């Protein structure tokens, strides 16, 4: 299985440096996603002519502003993975959050002075630097999180994304109402800069580079991960990565996840307003409920994963498939149920939407961890490739929804959208079940030529002795 299950590797008691790193990475993910989605809420108030400072932007301009983040985000996914592996996750993650924070602080000024072209430029730059976030997180997780704790601690980190979305949806309306839309950007920027300072001081790219970790905890982490001895500089095995079927099983599952998730994230407010008749004030609060549910449910899923692996009830691969099935087939069934809810039953519809997104938390301990299982040395590269492909789907899915829905008030047209998302969830997870594995790949640690020659020489010497 390619993982270390040494029973003599005793876990240190209490909280350790790995938990501090987990909390810092959780906050980094939360703030990154706050700054990713803040424009979606702020632009509503920025274009409201009742405000003292507003912008008369057409719907097409607003659409360009909202999509411009992903223009930059997709471009640097694969280079971001390679950079994260070569220079370490800490440097690039710090760069990503700090640049996003500075641009958030500058956004109100640039919007007033340069209008929508400068806003688009800022959002594109934010997307470019946030391209590092997931590859960096994967790199840091592969270095810091022991196998026996990977389910819970990794879930805490990545669940920061959903909490960030929920917090931003909840807070933006109150911030804009109290101090104007500018406060949304100032708050995100200030908090991001505070995090940057703290992480520069306390963060580390790996346990070996930490100045405050104990010898016991360092040994526990490195032994659990099978990382003994000084790290080697490895050449990236691009061909091996691109021809690894279990990795592509994770990519396919990620595409299905993004199709369903971004369909709901972009279309849910419209569905609530046009079909359920929910007013704008309630819309923000109700739209945040599914993401809060996803955040809360991610923890029992992570704990369950750790228990199953620690007790060896299932193999690591089958545990990944179990939680991924809960995370993708669960929403597939819930979406079918949502499609047949009677018109006007708002409470039941919101409950089903919350269930749909909430149980999707299973994917955090499913396909999200496969690249770390397969090749922890190249997990950042694998996540860069995976996120690049999956985020193309993130752009396509809302466009397809726009082609399907001609009348936003017609429940039958929304039923087609939900059925399509349900089918994507089902078939991509089926592919994952069939082809995914957690076996450590041989190309994770390519043999050095000198090592091969030494091994061959040792073998020859042994043979000569026996002769």
Helices and strands as residue ranges (DSSP letters): H 17-46, H 59-75, H 77-87, H 89-144, G 147-149, H 150-179, H 182-202, G 207-209, H 215-224, H 238-242, H 245-274, H 280-311, H 316-339, H 346-358, G 359-365, G 367-369, H 370-374, G 376-378, H 379-404, H 411-435, G 442-445, H 449-466
